[in-house]
Amino acid sequence: MTVTLGPFAPAGERVAGLWIWEVRDLEEAVAWVKPCPNPMPVPSGIEVRPFNVRD
């Protein structure tokens, strides 16, 4: 598995799922992603995109 720091995947790539986590920083987000199992029968990647929610 590879971890890609966003913001955009190349054209033609598809989103297979979406997770939203509330974390302190990008390092914590990557720590959450690393133990995730690869659900695909072929090599795949997970893209990490930061975003802010306005109160």
C-alpha positions in Angstrom: 0.0 0.0 0.0 1.1 3.5 -0.7 0.1 6.7 1.1 -0.2 9.8 -1.1 -0.3 13.3 0.3 -3.1 15.0 -1.8 -4.5 17.3 -3.0 -5.5 15.6 -6.3 -5.3 12.2 -7.8 -4.4 11.9 -11.6 -7.4 12.0 -13.9 -9.0 8.6 -14.4 -8.5 7.5 -10.8 -11.6 6.6 -8.9 -12.6 7.1 -5.3 -13.6 3.8 -3.8 -14.5 5.1 -0.4 -14.2 8.1 1.9 -13.2 8.5 5.5 -13.2 11.7 7.5 -11.1 11.7 10.7 -10.6 14.5 13.2 -6.9 14.6 13.9 -4.4 17.1 15.2 -2.1 17.1 12.1 -1.1 15.3 9.0 1.3 13.1 10.9 -1.6 11.7 13.0 -3.7 11.2 9.8 -0.9 9.2 8.2 -0.5 7.1 11.4 -4.2 6.2 11.1 -3.9 5.2 7.5 -0.8 3.0 7.7 -2.4 0.0 9.4 -5.4 0.0 7.0 -5.7 -3.2 5.1 -5.7 -3.1 1.3 -9.2 -4.2 0.2 -8.2 -4.5 -3.4 -6.8 -7.7 -5.0 -4.1 -5.5 -6.7 -1.8 -2.9 -5.3 -3.7 0.3 -4.5 -3.2 3.6 -2.6 -4.8 5.8 -0.1 -4.8 9.6 -0.6 -4.7 11.9 2.4 -6.3 15.3 1.9 -6.5 17.9 4.7 -9.6 20.1 4.9 -11.0 22.5 7.4 -14.6 22.7 8.6 -15.8 26.2 9.5 -17.7 26.4 12.8 
